[in-house]
Amino acid sequence: MTAEELRTLIESMRQIGNDTQTCEVKESARKIPSSLVETLSAFSNGNGGTVILGISEQNGFTPVPEFNARAMQDAFISQCDKLTPIVRPVIEILPFEDSLVLCARIEEMLPRDKPCYITERGQYRGSYIRTGDGDMRLSSYEVDRLLEEHEQPNFDNDIVADAAIEDLDRQLVEAFIKRQRELHPRILGTKSDEDLLLDLHVLRHDENHHMRPTLAGIMALGTFPQKYYPRLNTTFTAFPGTTKSERTSDGRRFLDTQTIIGPIPAMVADAIAAVARNTRNGAIIEGAFRKDVPDYPVAAVREAFSNALMHRDYSPAARGSQVQVNLYADRLEILNPGGLFGAVTVRTLGQEGVSDSRNQWLSNILETTPYPDGGYVVENRGTGYREIEDQLESALMSPPHPKDTIAYFSLTMDKRRITASELSSRSSENVNQAILDALRKRHSVSAKDLIGISGLSRTAINNHVKNLIEQGLIEPTEPVRSPKQRYRIAPSNK
């Protein structure tokens, strides 16, 4: 940090009147405050941050008289030694308004080193996270999620104790087995159905050697997974305003609400249908023709929701929490228990080569689990977030807004808004050119085809077609007034 950056930072805090999510100031006039270790833990477990000693928040973020920055440096380092792992900040002494202050930059620790905790208090009582301008102790659930990062979780491989093979959907299982044999004929082609399902961890033997579905198997291929895990479902809620507290004029809190159950492919299809029935299609003008676009691209919603179900936390502590799909007046939010896992962070989402699966068996099964409308539930190639970005970009929408915490991950898409420029006037020349462009992409088109893709009336299309024929640019393929009439580019214009 430079002296100029320090001045800018403190001036910002003077304007807002308090510390920030990434910066904490402490007076430390005579000694290091006992709360410093909590801040060091919080920044290390979060996204990092800066601690500034020698500044008084109570006095308007002004220098502390007679602050001894050099003496405090040794005391600061001794506090760092009270944490596990030990914190090693970058410490600088910088001038500020005729005084010297101590600035320490604390970097976020690697996932394998978290939680960073106050040694004498232990992991569950001494681990903190930054929230706003304060430090909050992590819950036991959050500590457990951080500890999971030290090795591959296997909660999706848990045996569903009371379930049997009959709890699996026969059609889904048959399609799954068929696809696996097509993809891996040398390895899986000669195996029995049961051995294949055991090898892919759809089934496992329990302690009495009975074959039972795994959590991954029943969530992907089960008939009714919620028979055993009632809260591993999805809730869809359409709110009338931009917050959960707003109500309609007649006092209703929700415009629509649904608890979505079934295996993952069914939940994905039903969630998409719920979003579709509570949104509308808009129209944009491309050149001179109209293109219908939904408030939220179906492919983006499908990808985001599939990822939420695939990557959510399936540990016992989270099996009472559902995936939420919340539709507001201005945005769609998909929220799942458990934050991002492994090498994947908000900064690396969508980057090529960066992929990690919390639920390795479930991810593998979903690659070849058939989706009701064709294809498979997920690709599992680390391209899901990039696909969401691309779909939103092609629909002229803003990028998605990811939010990652230890306890949950959410992805928010802003509702599509039509701009004035997209609804620009369609001049006669533009319409004629658009018809020619459409014909160059196809062998021929009918007047009905042109009406459908342009949004113009039959009379308007007929007038433009007549004009283009008179110019010798297009020609009819059938006699005049034929009900099978189509049009194509005139040979002289090819």
N, C-alpha and C positions, 0 to 999 in steps of 0.2 A: 504493500500500500504506500502511496506517495502522500506527502503533506497536503497536496491539493485534493486528492481523493478523500483524505480524512476530513478536511473542511467541508466538502460537499456532503459527506455522510452525516456529519453532526448537524449541519444546517437543515438537512432533510428531517432529522429527528426533532429539531426545534420546531419545525413547522407542524409536524403531526402531534408533538407533545408527549411522545413515549418511545421506548425501544421498539425494535422491529423483529420480524421473524428471523432475520439473519444477523442481527447486531444487538449486543447487550453491553450497556455501560454501567460501571460500578465506581463509586467514589474511592474506596480503598485509601482513605486519608491516612490511617495509621496501620491498618492491617488488612489482609485479604478477607473478604466476607466469606462466611461458611457456605453460602449458597453457590459459590463459584464452581464447586465440583459438580453440582447439579447441571449447571449450564454447560460445562465441558462434556458431560455425558450426553446431554440433549443434542448439542451440535454434532457430536460424533455419531450418534444414532440416526440423525436426520440428514440434512443436506449440507452440513457444515455451517460455519458462521464466524463472526468476528467479535472478540471481547475487547473492550476499551476500558482501561483503568485510569483514574485521575480526572474523570468528568462527573459532575453532579447533575443527575436528572432532576432532582428537586429544585435546583436553582437555575433551571432553564438550560441545561446542558452546557454549563460553563466550567472552566478549569477549576480543580480543587486547589486552594492555596497551599503552597509548600508541599505539594505532592512529590515524593521521591521516587521517580520512575525506576532508577537503577536498583534501588533497594527492593522495590516491589517485584522486580524481574525474578530474583532468586526465590522469593516467596511464591510467585506464580508457578514456577517450575515444580516446586515441592508439592503444590496441590495437584499437578498433573500426575504425579507419582502415586496418588491415592486412588487411581482408577485402574480397572482391568478391562481390556488391555491399557497399558500406560498411554496417555495422550502426549503427542509430540508436536506442539504447535510451532508455527513460524512467528517469532516475537520480534517486534520492532519498537524502538523509542522514537517518537516523532514530535516535532514542534507544533504547538497549537496555541495561538493567542498569547504569546509571551510566556508559555509554559511548556513542559514536556509531559507527554502522556504515553502510556504503554498500550500498544496494539498487538493482539495475538490472533492469528488466523488458525482456526481449527478446521481441519479437513474431515469430510465424511469418511468413516471407516469402511473397509471392504465388507461385503455381506458375511464372509466367513469369520470376521472378527467381532461382529455384533452379537449380543448387546455389549456396549461399553458401560460398565457399571461401577459405582462406588464400592471399592473392595470390601470395606468393613460392613456394608449393609447387605451384600450378596446380590445375585442377579435379579431376584424378584422384588426386592425392596430398594435397590439402588440404581435401577435403570430409568433414564428419563428421555423425553422427546420434547422438541420445541413446538409450542403452540402459540401463535400470535407473538406477543412480547414476553411470554413466560415459559417456564419449564414444568412439565407435568410428568409424574411418574408413570411408567408403562404398566399396563395391566398384565396379569399373568398370561392372558391370551396373546398379547402382543409380544411378550418375551418368548413364548413358545414358538411363535411364527419366525422370530429372528433366529432362534436356535435351529429351526428346520433348515435354514440356509447353509448349515454346516455339512449337511449330507442330503442325499436324495430322499424326499418323503415317500412313503409307501402306503398312505392311507387309502388310496384308490384300489389297493390290492387286498384290503381287508375282506375276509369271508363274511358274507351275509348269513349269519348263523341259522336263521329259521327258514331261509329260502331254499328252493329246489330248482332243478333244471326246468321244470314245468313253468317256472316264473319268467322264463325267457320267451320272447315273441318268436314263434316258429318262422314266420316269413322274414323277419329281420335277421335271424340267425342263419337261415338258409342263404340269403343274399350275401351276408357277411362271409360265410364259408366259401361260397362260390367265387367271390372276388379275391379272397386270400389265395385260393388255389390258382386262379388266373395269374396273379402277380408273382407268386412264388412256387411254380410247379415242381421245381427240383427239390425244394425243402418240404413243402406242405402237400404236394400233390398226392402222395400215397398214404398220408396219415388218415386215420379214422376221424369222424366228426368230433368225437369226444376228445381224442388226443390233440387235435388242432385247437379246440377251445381251451384245453388245459394249458397248452404251450403258449397261447396268446393271453392267458390270464383272464379269460372270460369266466372260467371255472377254476376252482381249486378243491383239493381234498381237505376235509376237516380232520380233526384228530381221530375220528372214528372211520376215516377213509371214505366218507360219503362225499360225493361231488356236489358242491354248492356254488352259486354264482358269487363272484367278487363284487365289490361296490362298483367298480368300473364296468363290469359286465352287465349288471342289472340296470345301471343308469343309462347305458348306451343301447342295450338290446332287450331290456325287460318289458313286460306287459304293463306293469304298474309298480314302479320303484317306490312310490310313496306309501305303499303298503307297509314297507319296512323303514322308510325314512320320510315321514310325513312332511318335513320342512325342507327337503331337498326338492323344492318346487320353484315356481316363478310367480311373482305377483305383478300384474299389470294394473296401473292406475292412470287414468286421464284426469288431470286437474283442470279446473276452469280458468285459473290464472297462472301467474308466474311463480307462486309460492304455494306450499301445501295448506296454508291457513286461509286462503281466499275461498269464497263461496259464490255460487250462482245467485241470481236475483231471487230465486225461490228457496234459498238456504241450503242447497245441496253442496256437499264437499267434493263430490266426484262427478264427472260426466260419465265415466264408465270405469268399472273395476272387474277384475277377473283373476281367480287363482288358477294357474295353468299347471297341469299335472301330466304324467306320462313319461316315457323315455325321452332322452334328449332330442332325437329328431322330431318327435311330436311336439315337444315344448317349443322348439325353434319355429316350426310351422305355425303353431297357434299364437305365439307372440307376434310374429310378422302380421298375421291376420288381424290381431287386436290393434296394432299400430295403424294398419291400413284403414280399418273401419272408423277410426277416429281422426283421420287426416284427409286431405284432399289432394287432387292433382291440380297443379298450376300449368301455365303455358308460357313458353318463351318463344321468341321469334329468332330463327336462324336464317339469315338472309331475308327471304320473304315468306318462308313457310313456318308453320307453328309446330312446336315440339312439346308434347305433354310431359310434365315432370312431376313426380310426387313431392310432398313436403320433405320426405326423407327417402333417399334412394334405397330400394328394397335390398339390393346386394350389400350395401353398407350396413343396414340394420341386421341382416342375417349374419354377416361376418362378425359384427360386434357382439351380438347375443350368443352366437356359437362359441366365441372365444371366452365369454363370461362363464358359460357352463363348463367348458373344458378346463379352464385355468383356475376356477374358484377353489377355495379352501374346502377340502373334504375331511379335515381332521375331526375327531369326535367333538371337540369344542365348538366347531362351526356347523355341525349338522342340524342345528336348530335355526339356522339363518338361511333365508331364501335369496335367490337372485331377484333383483327388483328392476322393473321397466317402468319408468315414470315419465309420462308425457305431459308437458306443461304447454301453456299457450305459445311459448317462444322457443322451446327446446325439447329434445328427447334425451333422457338420462338412463343409462344402463349401469347398474351397480352390483358388484359381486363381492362376497366375503373373501378376505385375503388379498394382500397387495401383490405387486409384481414379484416375480420369483427369479432368483439366480442372477444371471448377467443382464437381464432385461430391466431397464429403468425407463423413466419418462424420457430421458435424453436419448436413449438408444432405441426406443420404439420405432419400428419401421426401417431401421438400418440393416443393410445387407449383412448376412452372416451372424446376426445377433438373435439367438433363439434359445429359450430354456422352457422346459415343461415341468411344472410342479407335479402334475399327474401323468407320469410317463405311460402307464398302462392304458389309462382312459384315452389319452391322445392317440395312441397307436390304434386302439379299437375304432375310434371315431373316424379315422382316415378311410375306413372301408365300411362304415355303417351307412346304409342307404338313406337318402333324404326323400321325403314323400313326393317332391316334385321332380325327382331325378338327381343324379349325381350323388355326392357323399357329403356328410355333415361338415367336415373340415378338410383342409389340405395338409395342415401341420407342416408347413415348409418355412415358417417364419415370415410369411408374406401377408398375413391377415391384416395387420395395421396399415401396411402400404396400400392394400386393396381398399380399405375404408377411405384413406386419404384420396386415392385416385377417383373413387366413385363420387365423393363430395366435390372434388375439383371439376370433374366432367359435368356435374350438375350446377356449376357456377356457385357453389356454396363454400362457406368458410371452413377451414380445417377443423377436425375434432378437437375437443378439449379433454385431455386425460388428467386424472388426479389420482395419485398413488399415496396411500398411507400403509402402515403396517397392518391395519385391521381390514381395509377394504380398498378396492380399485373401482373407479367410475370413469365412464366415457360419455361425454356429452356432445350432441350434435345440435347446432343452431338450426332453427326452422328456416327453410328456404324462403328468401324474399326476392320478388321480381323487381328488377331495377327498371327505371324509366328507359334507359338505353336499349334494354332487351325488347321493350315493347314499341320500338320505333316504327314509324309509318312504313307501309309496304307500297312502294311506288310501282307503277305499271312496269317499268324496266326491270325492277328487282324481281317481280313475280314472273315475268317472262324468262329471266335468266335462271330462276329457281326451277322452273318447269324443264328447261333444257338440261340443267344439272341433274335433275331426277331421271330424265330419259337416258342420259349418258351412263348412269349407273345400272340401268335395267334395259332389257331388250325392247320392252314396250310397257305402256301404262294405260289404264282406262281413266275416264273422267272421274269415276268413283275413287280410284286410287289417289288422284290429285286432290280431290276434295278432302280425303282423309288425312293426307300428310300436310296440307296447307292450312286447313281451318277456314278456307274461303267457301262462299256459297257456290251452288252449281252454276248459277247464272254468271258469276264472276269468272269461274274456271272456263266455262264455255266461251266467253268473250276473249279470254287470253289465248285459248287454244285456236280459235278462229283467226286471231291476229297473227299467230305464229305460222299457221298454214298459209295465209296470204303472203307472208314474207318468204315462204319457201324454206323455212327452217325445220318444220316437222311435217309429217304426212299421216293420214289415216291408214289403218291396215284393212278396214272393211268398207263396204259401200256406205254411202250416206244414210243415216237413220238406222243403221244396223244396231240391234241391242248388244251385239258382241264387239262394238267399236272400241278400238284401241289406237294409240298413237305412238310413233317412233320418230327418231331423228331422220330427216330427209337425207338421201344418199349424198346430195351435193353439199351437205353441212357436216359430214362426218370427217 
